[in-house]
Amino acid sequence: MFLSIGYSTCHWCHVMAHESFEDEETAKIINKHYIAVKVDREERPDVDAVYMEICMAMNKNGGWPLTVIMTPEQKPFFAATYLPKKSRFGLQGLDDLLTKIA
């Protein structure tokens, strides 16, 4: 499962949406290998709180957009904030990550 949590006025949420979620290549990877779930943290603060706590426990930091990847049993094993489409500047890219995990 691929979970993305963000909100409408979040700059990096819009950047990630434009770079990755609107990109045909990335969409194919996500749709082929994952169940994709997009959550607005302002509409579902309860869901955001659960997964932000998980991100903080895994990484000692958090923020938005919040990206969580889970097993089919909904057990989180990866959490991060903004991920660029392609690896750059020492940041792992979303496409590379999703392909490795799939």
N, C-alpha and C positions, 0 to 999 in steps of 0.2 A: 504494500500500500504506500502511496506517495501522498503526503499531506502537506499542504501549503496554507499557512495562516498569515493574514495580513489585514490591512484596512485601507480605506479609500484615499486618505490623505498622506499615506506613507510613500515617500519618494522612491526608496529602494524596492518597494513592492511593485511599483509601476515599471521600474527599470527591469526587474526580473521577469515580469509579465511580458513586456515587449521583447526582450532579448530571447527568452526561452519559451514561455508558454504559447506565444503567438507564432513561434518558429515551427515550420513543418517538420524539420528533422527531429527536433526535440519532442514535438507532439507524437511523432511516430514511435519513438523510444518509450515514452511514458505510456501511451495507449497499448503498446504491444506487451509490455512487461509488468505494468502496475495498474492498480485501481487508484485513480486520481481523485482526491478530495480537496476542495478549496473552501476555506472557512474565513468569514469576515469576523475578526476578533471583537468588533463593536457589536455585532449581532449575537455572537456566542462567546462571551467572556469566560464562561465556564469551561468550554473546550480549550480556549487559549490558555487558561490558567494551568490546566493539566499538562499540556504539552510544553509550555514554557518552563514549568518546574522540571520536567524531564530534560529539556535542553540545558538548563542551569546545572543539573546534577551531572550531566555528561561532559559539559564544556566549561563550566564555571562562568559562563556569560550567556546572554540571550539578546533577542531583538527581533525586528521584523524586516523583511518577511521571515517567518519561521518555517523551516523545511524539516520534516520528519519522515523518515523511511522506516516502515515496519514490516514484520513478517506477515504471512497470511493470517496468523493468529493474533494480529494487532499488537505485537510486542515490538516497541521501538528499539532499533539498533543503530540508528544514525540520526543526528540532529545538528542543524546549522542554521545560520541566518542567511543573508544574501549569498548566492552562488552565481558567478558569471556563467554564461553559456559555455564558454571554452576556458580551459585552464590558462591563467595568466597572473603575473605579479605574485606568484607564490600561492595563489588561491586555486583550489581544485575546481574545475569546471563542472557544471551540472551534467552535461552530456557525457563526459568521461566517467563521472561517478555513477550515473545510472547504467551505463554500459557495463562497467566493472561488476556492479552488484547484480544485474540481471543475469 
